[in-house]
Amino acid sequence: MASLTAVALVCSLKSSPAESSSDLLARQVLDELAKHDVAGEAIRVVDHDIRPGVSADEGDGDEWPALRARITGADILLFATPTWVGHMSSVAQRVLERLDAELSETDDAGRPAMFGKVALTAVVGNEDGAHKITADLFQGLNDIGYTLPAQGGTYWNGEAMSGIDYLQLDEVPSAVAATNATAARNATHLARALRSAPYPAE
């Protein structure tokens, strides 16, 4: 099997080294991907100076270009975000806005640059919202050119008003563990399929 690479963008509002449920879930999915010969890394986006905008480089100390190089170099993008007031984090929204620039980038065959790349999502929170956030991320990532595998979104929502975070659980819930494994398995299969049989050019 061909080796693949993955980048997890952790869109927590917490800077490193603070504990983060989004980071924990992202790393669990990366562990599942590693079982399929996928080398992965997790990046806490808020640790970098990502300027607002919709271009590949907003200048003046913008750290997005370096982050973008790691994203575009990976076969699989894992997009992880917490749930805040029923929505993805502001950090996640900014990442989507910066990825919008990829709509105008093409490969040597004239295809959108992200064609052939696979995306997964991971959402955590202690209130409802995971399905809507996953839907919003799927739509945005698909517009940008990413391909989404079957059951490519994993999430955990705790009981409303419980105050329990994912990282406080004693063990990974069986349903989450099973979904992580399925998402990783399907993403790996899809990434290899797209590598061997790319989308047709115009």
RODREN-113127 format. One record per residue: x, y, z of N, C-alpha, C, O, CB in turn; residue number from 1; residue in one letter. Coordinates in steps of 0.05 Angstrom, whole numbers. Glycine has a CB too. Example, Ala and Ser with C-alpha at 12.3 -4.5 7.8 and 13.67 -1.06 7.14 Angstrom:
BEGIN
ATOM   n_east   n_north     n_up   ca_east   ca_north    ca_up   c_east   c_north     c_up   o_east   o_north     o_up   cb_east   cb_north    cb_up    nr   rest
ATOM      264      -114      156       246        -90      156      264       -66      156      285       -66      169       226        -89      181     1      A
ATOM      257       -45      142       273        -21      143      258         1      157      268        23      161       282        -12      114     2      S
% end
This chain:
BEGIN
ATOM   n_east   n_north     n_up   ca_east   ca_north    ca_up   c_east   c_north     c_up   o_east   o_north     o_up   cb_east   cb_north    cb_up    nr   rest
ATOM       17       -24        0         0          0        0       18        25        0       38        26       13       -19          0       24     1      M
ATOM        9        45      -15        24         70      -16       21        85       10        0        86       22        14         87      -39     2      A
ATOM       44        97       19        43        113       43       28       139       38       31       151       16        71        119       54     3      S
ATOM       13       149       57        -2        173       55        5       192       79       17       183       99       -32        168       54     4      L
ATOM       -2       217       76         2        236       97      -24       250      104      -41       253       87        24        257       90     5      T
ATOM      -26       259      129       -50        273      138      -42       296      156      -22       295      170       -68        254      154     6      A
ATOM      -57       318      154       -54        341      172      -81       346      186     -102       347      173       -45        367      155     7      V
ATOM      -79       348      212      -103        354      228     -101       383      236      -83       391      251      -105        335      253     8      A
ATOM     -120       399      228      -122        427      236     -141       428      261     -165       424      258      -133        445      213     9      L
ATOM     -130       433      284      -145        434      308     -153       463      313     -136       480      319      -129        422      333    10      V
ATOM     -179       468      311      -189        496      313     -200       503      340     -220       517      343      -211        500      292    11      C
ATOM     -187       493      360      -193        500      388     -188       530      392     -172       542      378      -176        483      408    12      S
ATOM     -202       541      412      -196        569      420     -173       570      440     -164       592      448      -221        582      432    13      L
ATOM     -164       547      449      -143        545      470     -115       542      457     -111       524      440      -148        522      489    14      K
ATOM      -97       559      464       -69        557      455      -55       533      468      -63       526      491       -54        583      460    15      S
ATOM      -35       522      455       -19        501      468       -4       514      491        4       537      490         1        488      447    16      S
ATOM        1       499      512        -4        470      516      -30       464      531      -33       442      542        19        458      531    17      P
ATOM      -49       482      531       -74        477      545      -88       452      534      -87       447      510       -92        501      543    18      A
ATOM     -100       437      552      -114        413      543     -138       421      526     -151       442      531      -124        396      567    19      E
ATOM     -144       405      506      -165        411      487     -179       386      478     -166       366      470      -154        426      462    20      S
ATOM     -205       386      481      -221        362      472     -219       359      442     -217       336      432      -250        365      480    21      S
ATOM     -218       381      427      -216        379      398     -189       366      390     -188       350      372      -218        407      385    22      S
ATOM     -168       374      404      -142        363      399     -141       333      406     -130       317      391      -120        378      416    23      D
ATOM     -154       326      428      -154        297      435     -168       280      414     -158       260      406      -168        294      463    24      L
ATOM     -192       289      405      -207        274      385     -191       273      359     -191       252      346      -234        286      381    25      L
ATOM     -179       295      351      -163        295      327     -140       275      328     -135       260      309      -152        323      321    26      A
ATOM     -127       274      351      -104        255      354     -114       226      354      -99       208      345       -89        262      379    27      R
ATOM     -137       221      365      -148        194      364     -154       186      335     -149       162      328      -174        192      381    28      Q
ATOM     -164       204      319      -168        197      291     -141       194      276     -139       176      260      -185        220      277    29      V
ATOM     -121       210      283       -95        206      271      -83       179      278      -70       166      262       -76        229      280    30      L
ATOM      -88       170      303       -79        144      311      -92       122      294      -79       102      287       -86        139      341    31      D
ATOM     -118       125      288      -131        106      271     -120       107      242     -117        86      230      -162        112      270    32      E
ATOM     -114       131      232      -103        133      206      -75       120      205      -68       108      185      -100        163      198    33      L
ATOM      -60       122      227       -33        110      228      -34        80      224      -15        68      214       -20        117      254    34      A
ATOM      -56        67      232       -59         38      229      -61        31      199      -57         7      192       -84         29      243    35      K
ATOM      -66        51      182       -68         46      153      -44        59      138      -47        66      115       -94         57      142    36      H
ATOM      -22        62      152         3         72      141        0       101      132       10       109      110        12         55      117    37      D
ATOM      -14       117      148       -16        146      143       -1       161      164       -7       159      188       -47        154      142    38      V
ATOM       19       176      156        35        192      175       21       219      179       16       234      160        64        197      164    39      A
ATOM       14       225      204        -1        249      209       11       268      229       28       260      245       -28        242      218    40      G
ATOM        2       293      228        10        313      248      -14       330      255      -32       334      238        34        331      237    41      E
ATOM      -14       340      280       -36        357      289      -25       385      292       -3       389      303       -48        347      316    42      A
ATOM      -40       405      282       -31        433      284      -53       448      299      -76       449      291       -26        445      256    43      I
ATOM      -46       461      321       -64        478      336      -64       505      322      -45       521      325       -56        480      367    44      R
ATOM      -85       511      307       -85        535      290      -81       561      305      -67       579      296      -111        536      274    45      V
ATOM      -93       562      329       -92        587      344      -64       594      354      -58       616      362      -111        585      368    46      V
ATOM      -45       574      352       -17        579      359       -3       596      337       20       604      341        -3        553      363    47      D
ATOM      -16       600      315        -4        614      292      -19       639      286      -43       641      292        -3        596      267    48      H
ATOM       -5       659      275       -17        685      268      -30       682      240      -17       688      220         4        708      269    49      D
ATOM      -55       674      240       -70        671      215      -87       695      211     -107       699      226       -87        644      215    50      I
ATOM      -80       711      192       -95        736      187     -122       732      174     -125       712      159       -78        755      171    51      R
ATOM     -141       749      179      -166        747      164     -163       753      135     -145       769      128      -188        765      177    52      P
ATOM     -179       740      118      -177        745       89     -184       721       73     -190       700       85      -149        754       82    53      G
ATOM     -183       723       47      -191        701       29     -170       697        8     -176       687      -14      -218        706       17    54      V
ATOM     -145       706       13      -123        702       -6     -103       682        6     -105       675       29      -109        729      -13    55      S
ATOM      -85       673      -11       -65        654       -2      -44       666       17      -31       652       32       -51        641      -26    56      A
ATOM      -41       693       16       -22        707       32      -32       735       37      -34       751       19         7        707       19    57      D
ATOM      -38       741       63       -48        767       70      -25       786       78      -30       809       87       -68        765       92    58      E
ATOM        0       777       76        23        794       81       26       802      111       11       792      128        22        818       65    59      G
ATOM       46       819      116        49        831      143       50       811      165       35       814      185        27        851      147    60      D
ATOM       67       791      162        70        771      184       50       748      183       49       732      202        68        784      209    61      G
ATOM       33       747      163        13        725      161       27       698      160       45       694      144        -5        729      136    62      D
ATOM       19       680      178        32        654      179       16       633      163       23       609      164        34        645      208    63      E
ATOM       -5       641      149       -20        622      134       -4       609      111       -7       585      108       -44        635      122    64      W
ATOM       13       623       96        28        610       75       43       585       83       43       565       69        47        630       62    65      P
ATOM       56       586      106        71        563      116       52       541      124       58       517      118        89        571      140    66      A
ATOM       30       548      136        10        528      143       -3       516      118       -8       492      117       -12        540      162    67      L
ATOM       -8       533       99       -20        524       74       -2       504       60      -13       484       48       -25        549       55    68      R
ATOM       24       508       61        42        489       48       40       461       60       41       441       46        71        499       50    69      A
ATOM       36       460       86        32        434      100        5       421       93        3       397       90        35        437      130    70      R
ATOM      -15       438       89       -42        428       82      -42       417       54      -51       395       49       -63        450       85    71      I
ATOM      -31       433       35       -32        425        7      -13       401        2      -17       387      -18       -24        448      -11    72      T
ATOM        6       397       19        24        374       16       13       348       27       25       327       22        50        380       29    73      G
ATOM       -9       349       41       -21        325       53      -42       313       35      -56       327       20       -33        332       81    74      A
ATOM      -45       286       37       -66        272       23      -93       275       36     -114       275       23       -59        243       20    75      D
ATOM      -93       277       63      -117        277       79     -117       301       97      -97       306      111      -121        251       95    76      I
ATOM     -139       316       98      -142        338      117     -163       330      137     -185       323      131      -151        364      102    77      L
ATOM     -155       332      163      -174        327      185     -180       354      197     -162       367      207      -162        307      206    78      L
ATOM     -205       362      197      -213        388      206     -228       385      232     -250       374      233      -232        403      185    79      F
ATOM     -216       393      255      -227        389      281     -235       415      294     -220       434      294      -208        374      299    80      A
ATOM     -259       416      305      -269        441      318     -287       435      342     -301       415      342      -284        458      297    81      T
ATOM     -286       453      361      -305        451      383     -332       464      374     -333       477      353      -295        465      409    82      P
ATOM     -352       460      390      -378        473      386     -381       496      405     -379       493      429      -401        452      390    83      T
ATOM     -386       520      394      -391        543      411     -417       556      401     -420       562      378      -368        563      410    84      W
ATOM     -436       560      420      -463        570      415     -475       558      390     -487       572      373      -462        601      412    85      V
ATOM     -471       532      387      -484        517      365     -469       518      339     -480       508      319      -511        526      362    86      G
ATOM     -446       530      338      -431        534      313     -402       524      316     -393       520      338      -432        563      304    87      H
ATOM     -388       522      293      -360        517      294     -346       541      306     -357       562      308      -349        511      265    88      M
ATOM     -321       537      315      -307        559      327     -300       581      307     -300       576      283      -281        549      341    89      S
ATOM     -294       605      317      -286        627      299     -260       620      285     -255       629      263      -283        653      315    90      S
ATOM     -243       604      298      -218        596      286     -224       578      261     -211       581      240      -200        581      306    91      V
ATOM     -243       560      264      -250        542      242     -262       558      219     -256       552      196      -271        521      252    92      A
ATOM     -278       577      225      -290        594      204     -268       609      189     -269       611      164      -310        614      216    93      Q
ATOM     -248       619      204      -226        633      190     -210       615      172     -203       622      150      -207        646      211    94      R
ATOM     -206       590      181      -192        571      164     -207       566      138     -195       565      117      -187        544      179    95      V
ATOM     -233       562      140      -249        558      116     -247       582       98     -245       579       73      -279        554      123    96      L
ATOM     -247       606      109      -245        630       93     -217       631       79     -216       640       55      -248        655      110    97      E
ATOM     -196       623       92      -170        623       79     -168       602       58     -154       605       38      -148        620      101    98      R
ATOM     -180       579       63      -180        557       43     -196       565       18     -192       553       -3      -192        532       55    99      L
ATOM     -213       585       20      -228        594       -3     -210       602      -26     -218       600      -49      -246        618        5   100      D
ATOM     -185       611      -20      -166        619      -41     -159       595      -59     -151       600      -82      -141        630      -28   101      A
ATOM     -163       571      -49      -155        547      -65     -174       543      -89     -168       528     -107      -155        522      -48   102      E
ATOM     -197       557      -88      -216        554     -111     -203       564     -137     -211       556     -159      -241        570     -105   103      L
ATOM     -184       583     -135      -172        594     -159     -145       581     -166     -133       588     -186      -168        623     -155   104      S
ATOM     -137       561     -150      -112        547     -155     -117       521     -171     -137       507     -166       -97        540     -129   105      E
ATOM     -100       515     -191      -104        491     -207      -77       476     -209      -56       487     -204      -113        499     -235   106      T
ATOM      -80       450     -215       -56        434     -220      -47       435     -249      -58       451     -264       -61        404     -211   107      D
ATOM      -27       420     -256       -16        421     -283      -36       413     -304      -33       420     -328         9        403     -285   108      D
ATOM      -56       397     -296       -77        388     -316     -101       407     -316     -120       402     -331       -86        360     -309   109      A
ATOM     -100       429     -301      -122        448     -300     -144       442     -281     -164       455     -281      -133        450     -327   110      G
ATOM     -140       421     -264      -160        414     -244     -157       431     -219     -134       439     -213      -159        384     -237   111      R
ATOM     -178       437     -205      -175        451     -179     -155       437     -162     -154       412     -161      -202        453     -164   112      P
ATOM     -138       453     -148      -115        442     -134     -122       421     -113     -106       403     -108      -100        464     -121   113      A
ATOM     -145       423     -100      -152        404      -79     -166       379      -90     -173       361      -74      -170        418      -59   114      M
ATOM     -171       377     -116      -181        352     -127     -161       330     -121     -137       334     -124      -186        355     -158   115      F
ATOM     -171       308     -112      -152        286     -105     -145       285      -75     -133       266      -66      -128        288     -121   116      G
ATOM     -153       306      -61      -148        307      -32     -174       299      -18     -196       303      -27      -140        336      -23   117      K
ATOM     -171       286        6      -193        276       21     -195       292       47     -175       300       59      -190        246       27   118      V
ATOM     -220       297       56      -224        312       81     -242       296      100     -260       282       92      -237        339       75   119      A
ATOM     -235       298      126      -250        287      148     -257       309      168     -243       330      168      -234        263      162   120      L
ATOM     -277       305      184      -284        325      204     -286       312      232     -293       288      234      -310        340      197   121      T
ATOM     -281       328      252      -284        319      280     -294       342      296     -283       364      296      -256        308      292   122      A
ATOM     -317       338      310      -330        359      325     -335       350      353     -345       328      358      -357        367      311   123      V
ATOM     -330       368      373      -336        362      401     -351       385      413     -350       407      404      -309        356      417   124      V
ATOM     -366       378      434      -381        398      449     -399       386      469     -403       362      469      -397        416      429   125      G
ATOM     -409       402      488      -427        391      508     -455       400      503     -472       399      522      -418        398      536   126      N
ATOM     -461       410      479      -488        417      471     -493       407      443     -474       398      430      -493        448      473   127      E
ATOM     -517       408      434      -524        400      407     -510       418      387     -502       441      394      -554        400      402   128      D
ATOM     -506       409      362      -494        426      342     -475       410      323     -468       421      302      -479        448      354   129      G
ATOM     -467       386      331      -447        372      316     -456       366      287     -440       368      269      -440        346      330   130      A
ATOM     -482       358      284      -491        351      257     -491       376      239     -483       374      216      -519        340      258   131      H
ATOM     -500       399      249      -500        423      233     -471       431      226     -466       439      203      -515        445      247   132      K
ATOM     -453       430      245      -426        438      240     -413       420      220     -400       429      201      -409        438      266   133      I
ATOM     -418       394      222      -408        374      203     -419       381      175     -404       380      155      -415        345      211   134      T
ATOM     -444       386      173      -457        393      147     -444       418      135     -438       419      112      -487        397      150   135      A
ATOM     -440       439      152      -427        463      142     -399       458      133     -391       468      112      -428        485      164   136      D
ATOM     -384       443      148      -356        437      140     -355       420      115     -339       425       97      -342        422      163   137      L
ATOM     -373       400      113      -374        383       89     -379       400       64     -365       397       44      -395        361       92   138      F
ATOM     -398       418       66      -405        435       43     -382       453       35     -374       454       12      -430        452       49   139      Q
ATOM     -370       466       55      -347        483       49     -323       469       38     -312       478       18      -339        498       74   140      G
ATOM     -316       447       50      -293        431       41     -297       419       13     -279       418       -3      -286        409       61   141      L
ATOM     -322       410        8      -328        400      -18     -327       421      -39     -318       416      -61      -356        386      -18   142      N
ATOM     -337       445      -33      -335        468      -52     -306       474      -59     -300       480      -82      -349        493      -40   143      D
ATOM     -289       472      -39      -261        478      -43     -247       457      -60     -227       462      -73      -246        480      -16   144      I
ATOM     -259       433      -62      -249        412      -79     -242       386      -65     -234       366      -78      -225        422      -92   145      G
ATOM     -245       385      -39      -240        360      -24     -261       339      -30     -284       346      -35      -238        366        6   146      Y
ATOM     -253       314      -29      -272        292      -31     -277       281       -3     -258       278       13      -261        270      -50   147      T
ATOM     -302       274        3      -309        265       29     -316       236       29     -332       227       12      -334        281       40   148      L
ATOM     -304       220       46      -310        191       47     -337       185       60     -348       202       74      -288        176       62   149      P
ATOM     -347       161       56      -371        153       70     -366       154      100     -346       145      110      -379        124       61   150      A
ATOM     -386       166      114      -384        169      144     -357       181      152     -343       172      170      -387        141      157   151      Q
ATOM     -351       203      138      -326        217      143     -326       238      165     -307       254      167      -317        230      117   152      G
ATOM     -347       239      181      -348        257      203     -351       243      229     -369       226      232      -370        278      199   153      G
ATOM     -334       249      249      -337        238      276     -343       260      295     -335       283      291      -312        222      284   154      T
ATOM     -357       254      317      -364        275      336     -371       263      363     -376       239      366      -387        292      326   155      Y
ATOM     -371       281      383      -381        274      410     -395       298      421     -384       320      421      -358        265      429   156      W
ATOM     -419       294      430      -435        314      445     -442       302      472     -454       281      473      -460        323      428   157      N
ATOM     -436       317      492      -444        308      519     -472       317      525     -485       331      509      -425        319      540   158      G
ATOM     -482       308      547      -509        315      556     -511       346      560     -493       358      571      -517        301      582   159      E
ATOM     -533       357      550      -537        386      553     -534       395      582     -545       383      600      -564        394      542   160      A
ATOM     -519       417      586      -516        430      612     -501       413      632     -502       418      656      -543        438      623   161      M
ATOM     -487       392      622      -473        374      641     -447       386      650     -437       380      672      -469        347      628   162      S
ATOM     -434       402      633      -408        413      640     -385       394      637     -363       400      645      -409        423      667   163      G
ATOM     -390       371      625      -369        351      621     -357       354      593     -371       355      573      -380        322      624   164      I
ATOM     -330       356      592      -316        357      566     -307       330      557     -304       312      574      -292        376      568   165      D
ATOM     -302       327      532      -293        301      521     -268       292      534     -265       268      539      -289        304      491   166      Y
ATOM     -249       310      539      -224        302      551     -227       293      580     -208       282      591      -204        324      549   167      L
ATOM     -250       297      592      -254        288      620     -266       260      622     -269       250      644      -272        308      633   168      Q
ATOM     -272       248      599      -284        221      599     -262       201      608     -239       204      602      -295        214      572   169      L
ATOM     -271       180      621      -252        159      631     -243       142      607     -221       131      609      -265        142      652   170      D
ATOM     -259       139      587      -252        123      564     -267       134      539     -286       148      542      -258         93      568   171      E
ATOM     -257       126      516      -270        135      491     -296       119      488     -296        95      489      -251        130      466   172      V
ATOM     -318       133      485      -344        118      481     -341        99      457     -329       106      437      -367        138      477   173      P
ATOM     -353        76      459      -351         56      438     -360        66      411     -349        60      391      -366         31      446   174      S
ATOM     -382        82      411      -393         92      386     -373       111      373     -370       111      348      -420        106      391   175      A
ATOM     -360       128      389      -340        146      378     -316       131      368     -306       137      346      -331        167      400   176      V
ATOM     -306       111      383      -283         95      374     -289        81      347     -273        81      330      -276         75      395   177      A
ATOM     -313        71      345      -321         57      320     -322        76      297     -314        70      275      -347         42      324   178      A
ATOM     -333       100      302      -336        120      281     -308       130      272     -303       134      249      -353        143      290   179      T
ATOM     -290       135      292      -263        143      286     -250       122      267     -237       130      247      -246        146      311   180      N
ATOM     -253        97      274      -240         76      258     -252        74      230     -237        71      210      -244         49      272   181      A
ATOM     -278        77      227      -291         76      201     -283       100      184     -276        96      161      -322         76      204   182      T
ATOM     -283       124      196      -275        148      181     -246       145      171     -240       152      148      -278        173      199   183      A
ATOM     -228       136      188      -200        133      180     -197       112      158     -182       116      139      -183        126      204   184      A
ATOM     -210        90      161      -208         68      141     -219        77      114     -206        72       94      -224         43      151   185      R
ATOM     -242        91      114      -253         99       89     -238       122       76     -235       123       52      -282        108       93   186      N
ATOM     -227       140       93      -211        162       82     -185       151       69     -177       161       47      -204        182      104   187      A
ATOM     -173       132       82      -148        120       70     -154       106       44     -140       110       25      -136        101       90   188      T
ATOM     -175        91       44      -183         77       19     -188        97       -3     -179        93      -26      -208         60       24   189      H
ATOM     -203       118        3      -210        138      -17     -185       153      -27     -182       158      -51      -230        158       -6   190      L
ATOM     -167       160       -9      -143        175      -17     -126       158      -36     -114       168      -55      -127        183        8   191      A
ATOM     -124       132      -30      -108        114      -48     -122       111      -75     -108       110      -95      -104         87      -34   192      R
ATOM     -148       109      -74      -163        106      -99     -159       131     -117     -155       129     -141      -193        101      -94   193      A
ATOM     -160       155     -105      -157        179     -120     -128       183     -130     -124       195     -151      -165        203     -103   194      L
ATOM     -109       172     -115       -81        174     -124      -77       157     -149      -63       165     -167       -62        165     -101   195      R
ATOM      -89       133     -148       -85        115     -171     -103       121     -195      -96       115     -218       -90         86     -162   196      S
ATOM     -126       134     -190      -144        142     -211     -154       170     -206     -176       173     -195      -168        121     -213   197      A
ATOM     -139       190     -213      -147        218     -208     -172       226     -223     -180       213     -243      -124        237     -216   198      P
ATOM     -185       247     -214      -208        258     -228     -198       266     -256     -176       275     -260      -220        282     -213   199      Y
ATOM     -216       263     -276      -208        271     -303     -205       302     -306     -219       317     -293      -229        261     -324   200      P
ATOM     -187       310     -323      -183        338     -329     -204       346     -350     -217       329     -362      -154        345     -338   201      A
ATOM     -206       372     -355      -224        381     -376     -216       370     -404     -230       376     -423      -225        412     -376   202      E
% end
